[in-house]
Amino acid sequence: MKYFCNPLNIEYKYQFHPKENGMFANREAADPSLVKFKEMYYLFPSMTAGFLTSTNMADWEFHPFQQEMPIYDYAPDVRVIGEYLYFSASKRNENCSFYRTTDPIHGSFEKIEGTFPFWDPHLFLDDDGRIYFYWGCSNVTPIYGVEVEMDTMKPLGEKIELIGGRDTEIGYERTGDDHVPPKSQEKIEAIVQQMLQMNPNIPEERIPVLYAYMGNAPYIEGPWMTKHQGKYYLQYASPGAEYNTYLDGVYIGETPLGPFTLAKNNPYSYKPGGFITGAGHGSTVDVEKERMWYTSTMRISINHPFERRIGLWMAGFDESGDLYCDQRYGDWPINVEGKPWEKPEWMLLSYKKEVKASSGEGMAHVTDEDIRTWWEAGSNKPDEWIQVDLGKSYCVCGMQINFADYGLKAELPNGAGLKGEEGMERYIDERIHYTRWLLEGSQDGEHFYTIEDKTEADTDFSHDFIVREDGIQVRYLRLTVKEIPFGQVPKVSGLRVFGIANGPLPTPAAKVQVCKHGELDMVVSWEEDLAAGHNILWGYAPEKLYHSYMVFGKNSQKIGALIKDEEVYVRVDAFNETGIIEGKIIKVKDISEN
């Protein structure tokens, strides 16, 4: 298969963690490191108890570690150095070790004993053979860097502060959904004062740090280094994994340890809208000549702040050296053989279409393009079903089935115990689970044929993606759930359908207005129309509209990702089931500023 659809179709492991009323379970994979090693692509996410491989970037095979590894340490970093694949992961308060192997699938990892603690690690091999190490994950301390010795991974000098938060100048670093701070200053003050009363011996110089931790200061984390034409591109994640605004920014330096200057094109990776949001703490990899990929963390954050998934997109450098990532239609089917900025081959056909079900509630959520909402069946008995009516027959080429978990209470396996740092104790469930279902299609709603039969599948794909490249004519799609992990009541957050439709394109977005609010925010609005949705594009130059925000069912959107004193150009594209119509490019400073 040469197509995939975000979130990536892999088996996301369940993990148990304590809550007030007992043990709860949810899925997670995050902080992915992607490398090409010996003609194979290797993907290492957090909380996976192993890694995945692919030959084509679309189909992924899971491999459990063959020996004891630090699977409960977050943010695994992987880099190819010579004949070895190097691995490390982070534990903030203890020395963290490094591991290397020449055969990750069948061989063993040689341990290099750690000599210092770190969080969110990253190794970088320069062209001259020198190795540098970067780390950092805090809303108080910066990203650090240091040169290390190859055989021992010991620092060759003192750590250097490289970049820190600048949320008064950089809009996209501000915390909160759509960069609206989650805490008021009054609430922050009350929390800090309560803590000071409980512990009056806190040193005065630590009080500003306390305000930062308790307040809205952004996390600056997850470094990753890419070298291009002699310059060093230091990528970092911000402001927090639980927000729709989780992203990666980038600084540029002349040396591996800086000094670094904020790149003109920022944020580098940013996906605040669409079916699933978030695109931070990832890795950029050259997989072949003139082709790059970027993989990162996407958020659900319903059951737990760290309920997360993995996304993958095309990336690259433009002629002037700007690092970009194409996320315009970032959770629609992507052709691995395509090129950045190409329009989607298949359009979304299922948005707001009528849904029927065997029982339960929330049926409309199956087609509302929001992974954080779902239909819940009335029982956990086999053969509960949902049915989507597309309204007419279409040429359907791709279908994504998304299962949700909510309020899942489960018991730890016999003999299992929680692991991980204090405050982040959990247990990764490495047992085999099954997600089994039958997907059928029909032209009249009475006579159905099988599209995909996974009633006997030995897999547990919670975001399964089915492709029919030549297309099939379908009006009704019926999903019958046979089995899901832990005998849960079935919950489906999306039965998404993509394909080809005939008909007129939408009309261009009319009466587009852009009003700036201060130096870091703008509100983009347009006249209501009949388009299925809109994509707001912007950038610092008219030919560099590298950032996007997809919206459905609305005709305005606040964009809080601007950079102080940087010019902004905006374009609003409209799309429907037939295709996309591009809008006019607007220079924001020419619009009335309020």
Residue pairs with C-beta under 8 A, 6 or more apart in sequence:
1 56
1 58
1 59
1 467
2 56
2 58
2 335
2 336
2 337
3 58
3 333
3 334
3 335
3 336
3 398
3 465
3 467
3 469
4 57
4 58
4 312
4 333
4 334
4 336
4 465
5 331
5 332
5 333
5 334
5 398
5 400
5 463
5 465
5 496
5 498
6 276
6 298
6 309
6 311
6 312
6 313
6 330
6 331
6 334
7 276
7 298
7 309
7 310
7 311
7 331
7 371
7 463
8 60
8 309
8 310
8 311
8 312
8 463
9 60
9 461
9 463
9 464
9 465
10 29
10 52
10 60
10 62
10 310
10 461
11 62
11 459
11 460
11 461
11 462
12 27
12 28
12 29
12 309
12 462
12 463
13 27
13 28
13 29
13 47
13 48
13 49
13 428
13 429
13 430
14 25
14 26
14 27
14 410
14 428
14 429
14 433
14 485
15 25
15 26
15 27
15 28
15 47
15 426
15 427
15 428
15 429
16 23
16 24
16 25
16 410
16 412
16 416
16 418
16 426
16 427
16 429
17 23
17 24
17 25
17 26
17 304
17 418
17 425
17 426
17 427
18 24
18 418
18 425
21 409
22 409
23 409
23 410
23 411
23 412
24 303
24 304
24 407
24 408
24 409
24 410
25 405
25 408
25 409
25 410
25 429
25 486
26 303
26 304
26 307
26 405
26 408
27 307
27 405
27 462
28 46
28 47
28 304
28 306
28 307
28 308
29 45
29 46
29 47
29 48
29 308
29 309
29 310
30 45
30 46
30 47
30 74
30 241
30 281
30 297
30 306
30 308
30 309
30 310
31 45
31 46
31 74
31 75
31 76
31 120
31 222
31 281
31 282
31 297
32 43
32 44
32 45
32 46
32 282
32 283
32 295
32 296
32 297
32 310
33 43
33 44
33 45
33 76
33 77
33 78
33 79
33 283
34 41
34 42
34 43
34 44
34 78
34 282
34 283
34 285
34 293
34 295
34 312
35 41
35 42
35 78
35 79
35 80
35 85
35 283
35 285
36 42
36 80
36 285
36 286
36 287
37 80
37 85
37 104
39 55
40 53
40 54
40 55
41 53
41 54
41 55
41 57
41 287
42 51
42 52
42 53
42 78
42 85
42 104
43 51
43 52
43 53
43 54
43 60
43 295
43 310
44 51
44 52
44 76
44 77
44 78
44 87
45 51
45 52
45 76
45 310
46 74
46 75
46 76
46 89
47 71
47 72
47 74
47 306
47 426
47 428
48 62
48 71
48 428
49 64
49 65
49 71
49 428
49 430
50 62
50 63
50 64
50 65
50 71
51 62
51 63
51 65
51 78
51 104
52 60
52 61
52 62
52 63
53 60
53 61
53 63
53 105
54 60
54 61
56 336
57 287
57 293
57 312
57 336
58 336
63 104
63 105
64 430
65 71
65 109
66 106
66 107
66 108
67 108
67 109
69 87
69 99
69 109
70 89
70 91
70 96
70 97
71 89
71 428
72 419
72 420
72 426
72 428
73 89
73 90
73 91
73 96
73 420
74 89
74 90
74 119
74 120
74 424
75 89
75 90
75 119
75 120
75 121
75 137
75 221
75 222
75 281
76 87
76 88
76 89
77 87
77 88
77 89
77 120
77 121
77 122
77 123
78 85
78 86
78 87
79 85
79 86
79 122
79 123
79 124
79 125
80 86
80 125
81 100
81 123
81 125
81 131
81 150
83 102
84 100
84 101
84 102
85 100
85 101
85 102
85 104
86 98
86 99
86 100
86 123
87 98
87 99
87 100
87 101
87 109
88 96
88 97
88 98
88 99
88 121
88 123
89 96
89 121
90 96
90 118
90 119
90 120
90 121
90 135
90 137
91 117
91 119
91 421
92 117
92 118
92 119
92 137
92 421
93 117
93 421
94 117
95 113
95 114
95 115
95 116
95 117
96 114
96 116
96 117
96 118
96 121
97 111
97 112
97 113
97 114
98 111
98 112
98 114
98 153
99 109
99 110
99 111
99 112
100 109
100 110
100 112
101 107
101 108
101 109
101 110
112 151
112 152
112 153
114 153
115 152
115 153
115 154
115 155
116 155
118 133
118 135
119 135
119 136
119 137
119 138
119 221
120 135
120 136
120 137
120 221
120 222
120 223
120 281
121 133
121 134
121 135
122 133
122 134
122 135
122 222
122 223
122 224
122 225
123 131
123 132
123 133
123 148
124 131
124 132
124 133
124 134
124 225
124 227
124 256
125 131
126 132
126 227
126 256
127 227
130 147
130 256
131 147
131 148
131 149
131 150
132 145
132 146
132 147
132 148
132 225
132 256
132 257
133 145
133 146
133 147
133 148
133 153
133 155
134 143
134 144
134 145
134 162
134 223
134 224
134 225
134 234
135 143
135 144
135 223
136 142
136 143
136 144
136 220
136 221
136 223
136 236
137 219
137 220
137 221
137 222
138 219
138 220
138 221
139 165
139 212
139 213
139 217
139 218
139 219
139 220
140 209
140 212
140 213
140 217
141 164
142 161
142 162
142 163
142 164
142 220
143 161
143 162
143 163
143 164
143 220
143 221
143 223
143 234
143 236
144 159
144 160
144 161
144 162
145 159
145 160
145 162
145 223
145 256
145 257
145 258
146 155
146 156
146 157
146 158
146 159
146 160
146 257
147 155
147 156
147 157
147 256
147 257
148 154
148 155
148 156
149 155
149 156
160 257
160 258
162 223
162 234
162 251
162 257
162 258
162 260
163 220
163 234
163 236
163 251
163 260
164 220
165 173
165 217
165 218
165 219
165 220
165 238
166 173
166 262
167 173
167 174
167 175
167 216
167 217
167 218
167 239
168 564
169 563
169 564
170 249
170 262
170 266
170 520
170 563
170 564
171 179
171 519
171 520
171 521
171 560
171 561
171 562
171 563
171 564
172 179
172 238
172 239
172 245
172 247
172 249
172 266
172 267
172 270
172 560
172 561
172 562
172 563
173 218
173 220
173 238
173 239
173 249
174 181
174 216
174 218
174 239
174 520
174 560
175 181
175 182
175 216
175 217
175 218
175 239
175 240
175 243
176 182
176 216
176 239
176 243
176 245
177 243
177 244
177 245
178 244
178 245
178 272
178 558
178 560
179 239
179 245
179 520
179 521
179 560
179 561
180 560
181 216
182 216
183 214
183 215
183 216
188 211
188 214
188 215
188 216
191 214
192 207
192 210
192 211
192 214
195 202
195 210
195 214
196 202
196 207
196 210
202 210
218 238
218 239
218 240
219 237
219 238
219 239
219 240
220 236
220 237
220 238
221 236
221 237
221 238
221 281
222 235
222 236
222 237
222 248
222 280
222 281
222 282
223 234
223 235
223 236
224 234
224 235
224 236
224 248
224 282
224 283
224 284
225 232
225 233
225 234
225 235
225 256
226 232
226 233
226 235
226 284
226 323
227 233
228 317
228 321
228 323
229 317
229 321
230 254
231 252
231 253
231 254
231 321
232 252
232 253
232 254
232 255
232 256
232 260
233 250
233 251
233 252
233 263
233 284
233 323
234 250
234 251
234 252
234 253
234 258
234 260
235 248
235 249
235 250
235 268
235 282
235 284
235 323
236 248
236 249
236 250
236 251
237 246
237 247
237 248
237 249
237 280
237 281
237 282
237 296
237 297
238 246
238 247
238 248
238 249
238 280
239 245
239 246
239 247
240 246
241 278
241 280
241 281
241 297
241 299
241 301
241 305
241 306
241 308
242 299
242 301
242 305
242 306
243 278
243 299
244 272
244 273
244 277
244 278
244 299
245 270
245 272
245 277
245 278
245 560
245 561
246 277
246 278
246 279
246 280
246 281
246 297
246 299
247 267
247 268
247 269
247 270
247 271
247 278
247 279
247 280
247 561
248 267
248 268
248 269
248 270
248 279
248 280
248 281
248 282
248 294
248 296
248 325
249 262
249 263
249 266
249 267
249 268
250 263
250 265
250 266
250 267
250 268
250 323
251 258
251 260
251 261
251 262
251 263
252 260
252 261
252 262
252 263
252 321
253 259
253 260
253 261
262 563
263 322
263 323
264 322
264 540
264 566
265 322
265 323
265 324
265 539
265 540
265 544
265 546
266 563
267 547
267 561
268 323
268 324
268 325
269 279
269 280
269 282
269 294
269 296
269 313
269 325
269 327
270 279
270 327
270 547
270 548
270 561
271 277
271 278
271 279
271 298
271 311
271 327
271 330
271 331
271 548
272 278
272 549
272 561
273 548
273 549
273 550
273 551
273 557
274 329
274 330
274 331
274 369
274 550
275 331
275 369
275 370
275 371
275 494
275 496
276 298
276 299
276 300
276 309
276 311
276 331
276 371
277 298
277 299
278 296
278 297
278 298
278 299
278 308
278 311
279 296
279 297
279 298
279 311
279 313
279 325
279 327
279 330
280 296
280 297
281 296
281 297
282 294
282 295
282 296
282 297
282 311
283 294
283 295
283 296
284 292
284 293
284 294
284 315
284 323
285 292
285 293
285 294
285 295
286 292
287 293
290 316
291 314
291 316
292 314
292 315
292 316
292 317
293 312
293 313
293 314
293 315
294 312
294 313
294 314
294 315
294 325
295 310
295 311
295 312
295 313
296 310
296 311
297 308
297 309
297 310
297 311
298 308
298 309
298 310
298 311
299 307
299 308
299 309
300 307
300 308
300 309
300 371
300 372
301 307
301 308
301 372
302 372
302 404
302 406
303 405
303 406
303 407
303 408
307 405
309 463
311 330
311 331
312 334
313 325
313 326
313 327
313 330
313 334
314 325
314 326
314 334
314 338
314 339
314 340
315 323
315 324
315 325
315 326
315 340
316 323
316 324
316 340
317 323
317 324
318 324
318 544
322 544
322 546
324 340
324 544
324 546
325 546
326 340
326 341
326 546
327 548
328 341
328 535
328 537
328 548
328 550
329 343
329 344
329 535
329 550
330 548
332 344
332 346
332 348
332 498
333 344
333 345
333 346
333 397
333 398
333 465
333 467
333 498
335 345
338 345
343 579
343 580
344 498
344 580
345 397
346 397
346 398
346 498
346 499
346 500
347 498
347 499
347 500
347 501
347 575
347 576
347 577
347 578
347 579
348 369
348 496
348 497
348 498
348 532
348 533
348 575
348 577
349 390
349 394
349 396
349 497
349 498
349 499
349 501
349 577
350 367
350 388
350 390
350 495
350 496
350 497
350 498
351 367
351 368
351 369
351 532
351 533
351 552
352 364
352 367
352 368
352 532
352 553
353 367
353 388
353 389
353 390
353 391
353 497
354 388
354 389
354 391
355 363
355 364
355 366
355 367
355 375
355 386
355 387
355 388
355 389
355 495
356 363
356 386
356 387
356 389
357 363
357 375
357 377
357 384
357 385
357 386
357 387
358 377
358 378
358 383
358 384
358 385
358 386
359 377
359 378
359 379
359 384
360 375
360 376
360 377
360 378
360 384
360 489
361 375
361 376
361 378
362 373
362 374
362 375
362 376
363 375
363 386
365 373
365 374
365 375
365 493
366 374
366 375
366 386
366 388
366 492
366 493
366 494
366 495
367 388
367 494
367 495
367 496
368 552
369 494
369 496
369 533
369 552
370 493
370 494
371 402
371 404
371 493
371 494
372 493
373 493
374 404
374 406
374 491
374 492
374 493
375 386
375 491
375 492
375 493
376 406
376 489
376 490
376 491
377 384
377 481
377 489
377 490
377 491
378 384
378 489
379 489
380 487
380 488
380 489
380 490
382 481
382 482
382 483
383 480
383 481
383 482
384 480
384 481
384 490
385 478
385 479
385 480
385 481
386 478
386 479
386 492
386 495
387 445
387 476
387 477
387 478
387 479
388 476
388 477
388 478
388 495
388 497
389 445
389 475
389 476
390 474
390 475
390 476
390 477
390 497
391 475
392 475
393 443
393 473
393 474
393 475
394 473
394 474
394 475
394 497
394 499
394 500
394 501
394 577
395 471
395 472
395 473
395 499
395 500
395 501
396 441
396 468
396 471
396 472
396 473
396 474
396 477
396 497
396 498
396 499
397 467
397 468
397 469
397 470
397 471
397 472
397 498
397 499
397 500
398 465
398 466
398 467
398 468
398 497
398 498
398 499
399 439
399 451
399 452
399 465
399 466
399 477
399 495
399 496
399 497
399 498
400 463
400 464
400 465
400 466
400 494
400 495
400 496
400 498
401 437
401 439
401 463
401 464
401 465
401 466
401 479
401 492
401 494
401 495
402 462
402 463
402 492
402 493
402 494
402 495
402 496
403 435
403 462
403 463
403 484
403 490
403 491
403 492
403 493
404 491
404 492
404 493
405 462
405 488
405 491
406 491
408 486
408 488
410 486
412 418
412 427
413 429
413 431
416 427
417 427
418 425
418 426
418 427
419 425
419 426
419 427
420 426
432 458
432 460
433 460
433 485
433 486
434 457
434 458
434 459
434 460
434 483
434 484
434 485
435 454
435 457
435 459
435 460
435 461
435 462
435 464
435 483
435 484
435 485
436 454
436 455
436 456
436 457
436 481
436 482
436 483
436 484
437 454
437 455
437 479
437 480
437 481
437 482
438 450
438 452
438 453
438 454
438 455
438 479
438 480
438 482
439 450
439 451
439 452
439 453
439 454
439 466
439 477
439 478
439 479
439 480
440 448
440 449
440 450
440 451
440 477
440 478
440 480
441 448
441 449
441 451
441 472
441 474
441 476
441 477
441 478
442 448
442 449
442 474
442 475
442 476
442 478
443 473
443 474
443 475
443 476
444 475
444 476
445 475
445 476
448 476
448 478
451 466
451 468
451 472
451 474
451 477
452 466
454 464
455 482
460 485
471 499
471 500
474 497
477 495
477 497
479 492
479 495
481 490
481 492
484 490
501 577
501 578
502 578
503 576
503 577
503 578
504 578
505 576
505 578
505 579
505 580
505 581
506 529
506 530
506 531
506 532
506 574
506 575
506 576
506 578
506 581
507 529
507 530
507 531
507 574
507 581
508 574
508 581
508 582
508 583
508 584
509 526
509 527
509 529
509 531
509 534
509 572
509 573
509 574
509 583
510 526
510 527
510 529
511 526
511 527
512 524
512 525
512 526
512 570
512 572
512 583
512 584
512 586
513 524
513 525
513 526
513 591
514 522
514 523
514 524
514 525
514 570
514 586
514 588
514 591
515 522
515 523
515 525
515 591
515 592
515 593
515 594
516 522
516 562
516 588
516 591
516 593
516 594
517 523
517 558
517 594
519 562
519 564
519 565
520 560
520 562
520 563
520 564
521 558
521 559
521 560
521 562
522 558
522 559
522 562
522 568
522 570
522 588
523 556
523 557
523 558
523 559
524 536
524 556
524 557
524 559
524 570
524 572
525 555
525 556
525 557
526 534
526 555
526 556
526 572
527 555
528 555
529 555
529 574
530 576
531 574
531 575
531 576
532 552
532 575
532 576
532 577
533 550
533 551
533 552
533 553
533 574
533 575
534 550
534 551
534 555
534 572
534 573
534 574
534 575
535 548
535 549
535 550
535 551
535 572
535 573
535 575
535 580
536 548
536 549
536 550
536 551
536 557
536 559
536 570
536 571
536 572
537 545
537 547
537 548
537 570
537 571
537 572
537 573
538 545
538 547
538 548
538 559
538 568
538 569
538 570
538 571
538 588
539 545
539 546
539 547
539 568
539 569
540 563
540 566
540 567
540 568
540 569
541 567
541 569
542 569
542 585
542 587
544 569
545 569
545 570
545 571
545 585
547 561
549 557
549 559
551 557
562 568
567 587
567 588
567 589
568 587
568 588
568 589
569 585
569 586
569 587
569 588
570 585
570 586
570 588
571 582
571 583
571 584
571 585
571 586
572 583
573 580
573 581
573 582
573 583
574 580
574 581
574 583
575 581
